[in-house]
């Protein structure tokens, strides 16, 4: 074989080797692309759910009535005057306008399930009959928070099924110069609600009120500020979840009776959940308890000391996971702290008490993404009283949206 033929054969051999190496390299590249894609595809088979918790804010500080009754026990006008202040503040903080902002939050995030707290209905009766024994409850509807929100959601083509529990139902006399007797009766009915997006099967497991609630004498009559919880079983894309929504008693200062009551309420809720069959649980609400709260001793109105454990600590020690802390990165996540009139754009949120907690119940969590909503100045809406001057935060709380992705079984 001549030199030229040898060179030609060597060249052919080199080309074949190059072609083989190219094919192998191509296969390796493809495998690198296919394996992550396959893994991602497999991960997508795991269940996922988007949830939201939102305290709507009843529109005023009702504890002003409590303070008036305690500070002026012998003044028959103390409570009616305080009720008038609360009522007019509620009108000023205009939920009709705020409902539009909250509906925008829901429409933007499209949660599968929403937990709502302080879904209030206000009724009025003029003239009032409270001082005559209150034979008839006030029945004229001033505002129904849920109907206002529902209308705003429908305007955005968002449809949800409602589940509810009725909590406090309080009626008190109000100073009213438009009444011939100078008194009207105002009634506030509080609800917690769970909204399940259309297309997801759901059923109420329990709609209950706590056995321990704050009770006070106001205007010569005993009034109980009943609080409650909702447990709803929801099927989201063929996966069964147990969704819980609650609003516990306020925190007040450490050592107060409020801390004792909210601790007892959380204990009751966890016991109720533990006594049921096991399912992945997502629990949301205004827990009025933050990760900074510590155990202490509180005192009942009788003066008896009672040790308490904060609701947040109870949940964590009971095996629940704080979704906010499961993220790859997060900030303080503050949700509470806007002022009573919710009109100051410089107000700041200072505590994280609106929570999303989960018990995966044997599932593994792949990833979590949470976001605080309703906390930016751009979220404020015009107050119809003076729309060019006054604006309102959507609530005195911010809301929290959580997207929880589980690994496939």
N, C-alpha and C positions, 0 to 999 in steps of 0.2 A: 504494500500500500504506500502510495506516494505521500509526500509531506502535505500536499493540499488536501488529500482525502482524509488524512489523520486530523488535520485542523478542522475539517468539516464535521467529522464524527464527534470530536470534542465539543464543538459548538452546539451540536444537536443534544448531546448529553447535558450540557450546561443549561440549555433552554428547558429540557424536561425537568431538571432539578428545580429550576426557578418556578416553573409552572406548579410543581408539587408543593413547594414551599408556599407559593401564593395561595393555593387552595387550602392548605392547612391554616395559614394565617387568617384567611377569610372565615374559615369555620370557627377559629378561636374568637375572632371579633364578634361573629354572630352569636356565639355562645355567651359572650360577655353581655351582649344586649338582651338576649332572650332570657337569661337567668334572672336578672333584676325585674324584667317585665313580668315574668311568671310569678316571682315572689310578690310583686305589687298586686298582681291579679289575684293571687291567693289571699293576700291580706284584705282585698276588697270584699272577700266573701264573709268576713267577720261582721257582726251586727254593729250598727252605729245609730246614735240618736242625738238630736239637737234639742236642747231644753232651754227654758228661760224662767227666771224668777223676777217678779215685778210687784213691788209695793206701790199701789196707786196713790196713797196718801189721802186720807179722808178730808183733808183741806184745812185743818186747823188743829190747835193744841187743845184737846178736850180736857187735859188735866188742869186747865185754868179753872174749870168748874169745880174740880175737886179741891183746889187750893182755896177758892172763894168760900166753899162750904166749911172747910176746916178753920180758916182764919176768921170767919164771921159767922159763927154758929147761931147767933141770936138775931141776925139781920135777915128778915124774910125776903128782902130784895137781892141779897148777895148772889144767890144761884140764878134767878132770872136775868140779872144784869150780865153775869158771866156767860150764860147760855146765849144771850143776844150777841155778845162779842164773838163767840165761837161760830155762831151761825153766819154772821156777816163776813167773818174771815173766810169761811167755807165758800161763800158766794164770790168773794174777791179772788180766791185762788182758782176759780172757774175751771171745773173739770171738763166742761164741754170743750174748751180750748185745749186743755192738756191731753184729752183723749186722742186728739189728732196726732200729737207727737208720739204717744205710746203706740198708736196704730202704725205709725211710720217705722218704729223700731221693730215691731213684729213683722211687718211686710218685708222689711229689708233682710231680716235674719231667717225668716220662715221656720221657726221652731216647730218640731213635731208636737211638743207638749209645753204648755205654759202654766206656771203656778202664779196666781194672782192673790195678793193680800190687800186688806182694807178696801174691798169692793163694796162701797157704802151706798145705802139708799136713805135719803132724807125725806121725811114727811112733815107736814105742818097742819095744825088745826087752829082756826080762829073763829070765835074766841076760844081760849083754852078752858079745859075742865079739870086740869090737874089738881087744883086746890079743892075741887068738889069730889075728890076721890077717883078722878080719871076713869069714868064709866066707859068711855069710848076711846080707843086708840086713834091717834092722828093718822089719817089715811090719804090726805092730798099729797101726791108725789111732787116734791120740789125738784129732785134730780135722782135718777137711777144711774149710778156709775156704769154698771154693766151695759145697759141699753145704749148709753152714749158711746162706749168703746165698741160695742158690736156694730153700731151704725158706721163708725169710722173704719172698721175692718172690712165691712161689706163694700164700702166705697173703694177699697183697694183690692177687691176680689179675693179676700182672705176669709175662708169659712172654717169655723171651729165648733166642735161640740162642747157644750158647757156641763160641768159637774160642780156642785156647790155644797157647802155646809153653812148653815146660818149660825152666827155666833151671838154677840151682844145685841140686845134689843132694848134700847134705853129711851125713855120719854121723860122730858122735863119741861117746866114752865119757862117762858122767855118773855122778857119785857118787850112790848110791841106797841108803839104809839098809834099804829093803824088799827088796833083792836079796840072795840068799845069798852072792854074791861081792862085795857092796857096790858093784857097778857094773852099770849098764844102758847100752844104746846108744840114743841119740836121733838120729833122722834128720829133716832138714828138706828138703822139696822145694819150690822156688819156681816160681811160674808168673806169666806175664802173660796177661791174657785180654781178649778183645773180646766184648761182649754185643750182639747185634743184636735189636731188638724184633721180636716175631712179626709177620709180614706183610710184612717187607722181605726181598727176596732178597739173599743174600750168599754169598761164597765166599772162602776163603783164597787169597791170591796168594803170600805168603811167610810162613812161621813160622820165624824163624832166630835163631841165637845169634851174638853178636859174636865176632870173631876175637881181639880184645884184651880180656882180663879180668884181674882181680886174683887172683894166686895166692900162697898162703902155706903154710908148714909148720906144722901144728897137731898136737900130740900125736904127733910123729914121722912124720906123713904129710902129703904135699902135698895141699892142698885148693884148688880153684879156685872162685871165686865168679862163676859164669857168669851173664851177663845177656843179654837178648834183645829181640826186637821182633816185632811182628805187623803185616802189611799185608793188609787185608781189603777187597775190592771190595764195595760195598754199593749197592743200588738203593733210593732213598727217593723214593716218589711219581714214578716214571719218570725220575728223574735219577740218573746213575751217579756215585758218589763213591768215592774211595780213602781209606780210613780207616786211620790208623797209630797204634799204641800202643807205647810203650817205657818202660823204666826204666833210666836210665843210672847209671854208677858214682857213688858219693857225691862231694861236692865236697872235703871236708876243707879244709885251709888252702891258700892260694895257694902255688904252687911244689911241691906234693906230687905223688907219683906218681899219686894219685887223679885229679888234674886232667888229667894226661897221658892216662890211660886213658879218661876220659869224653869227652875231646876226640876221641880216635881212634875211639871208638864212634859219636859223632855224625857224624863224617866218613864212616864206613862206611855209616851209615843214609842220609845224603843222597845218596851215590853210588849206592846201591841204588835209591833212588826215581828219581833222574835217568836211570837206565838203562832205565826202563820207559816204556810208552806214556803219553801225557799224559792226565790226568784231573784234575778238581778234587780237591785233597788237603786233608783235615783231619787234622792230626797232634796227638795228645795224649800226655800222660804225665807222669811224675815225671822231669824232665830234670836235676834236681840242679844247675841253672844258672839264675841270675837275670839280669835286665837290667843289674845293677851289676857283674857279673863282667868282668874285663879280661884280655887276653892276658898270658902270662908264660912263664917257663922253669921246667920241673919236672925232677926227677931220678929216673931209674930206679933199682931196687935195686942195679944195678951201679955207680951213681954217674954214669952218662952223662947229660949235660944234653939236654933235649928241649923245644923251643918248643911251646906249645899255644895254641889259640884256644878260648874257652869255647863250649859247645854253643849257648847262646842267640845269641851273636854270629854263629856259623856259619849258623844258621837264617835270621836276619834278612838277613845279607849274601847268602844264597842265594836271596832273593826271597820268603821266607815272611813272612806278616803275623801280628802278635801280636793275637789277637782281643780281648784285654783292652783294648788301646790303641785299638781301632777304635770303641769306644763313644762316645756323645756326652759322657758324663761318667763318671768312675771314681775310685776311691780306690786305696790301695796294692795291694789285692788279695792280701795276704799269705796263704800257704797252709801254711807249715811252721814248726814251733817248739814244739809241745807236748812236755812232758817224757816220759821213758821210761815212767812209770807211768800216764800220761794220766788222772790223778785230780785234778789241781789245777785248780779252776775259775778261778784267777787267772792261769794260764799264758797267754802271749800269742804269737801267730804273728808271726814277724819277717822272713820272706823269701818271695818269690814264685817258686817253682820248679816248681809244677804248672801246666802251660801248655796252652793251645789255640792252635795255629798253623795257618794255612791258606795254601794256594797256590790262588787261584781258577781258575787255568789258563784265562785269557781271559774269564771271567765277571766282571761287576762286582758288588761288594758293596753291597747296598742299606742294610742296617742290621745291627747286632750288639748283642746283649744278653747279658751275662755276669753270673754270680752266684757268690759263694763260699758253700759250704754246709758245715755241720758245724762252725761256728766260734762259735756262740752257746751260752751256758750252758744255755739251754733245750734244746739238742741232746744234752746229756749223758744217759746212761742209767744206771739203778741197777746197781751191781755186785752180782751174786747172793751174793757172800760176806758182805757187810753192806749189804743194799739200802737200809736206812734212813739209813745214814751215808755210804757210798762211792758215788760216781758216776764214770762213765767218759766221756771224749770218744769219739766214734765211731772216731777214728784219731789218730795223732800228726800227721797232715796234715789240712787241710781239702780238700774237693773243689771242683771248678769245673764249673758248667753253662754252656754257651754255646749261644745261638740265633743262627744265621747265616742271613740272608735275602739271596739273590742277586737281581739284576735279571733279568727274562726276556730271552731272546735274540731 
